[in-house]
Amino acid sequence: MGFVKAAKTSDIAPGTIREAEVAGQLVAVARVGDKFHAISNVCLHRGGPLGQGVMDGAVVTCPWHGWQFDVTSGRVSQNQTVGVACYPVEIRGDEIFVDLG
């Protein structure tokens, strides 16, 4: 599929996460310091929207039932053997591009 524009860098403040539509699919785009990360927006537990969660460092907490995911790897914080999809991110100027593969 290749890289598709997801958002502007100014749309996502450091330490936050938000939902972004990429090729008709919602993904969760997070900013940890000056680095951007994209993961699946769907929590493994009950499908909660990770892009609406709260960030603490590199960890997002699902707003529905509290499951936590490392946005740099997509892995569940409490069980590193499972996780959500993690997508490549490119910054071009002031725009964030995500490759869903």
C-alpha positions, 0 to 999 in steps of 0.5 A: 500500500505504501505510506499514506498521510495520517496527520500533521505533526502539530496535531499530536502534542508530545505525550499524547495519542489520537485516532487518525484515518489512514486509507479508510482505517482508523489507527492510533498515532502517538507522540513520545518526545519527538518520535511518532508511532502508529499502532492498531486503534483496536484494543485486544480485550474488547475492541476499545479505541486506543487512540482515545486512551491516555498516555504515560511515557510510551504506554497508552491505557485503553479508555474502556477497560484499562489494558495497557500497550507500549506504543513503540512495539504494540505489545501489551505491557502486562504480557509482552508475548501479545500485542496489536499491529505496529506500523512504520511511520515517516515524517515528511516536513510537518506531515505524518505518514503511516504504512499499513503494509 
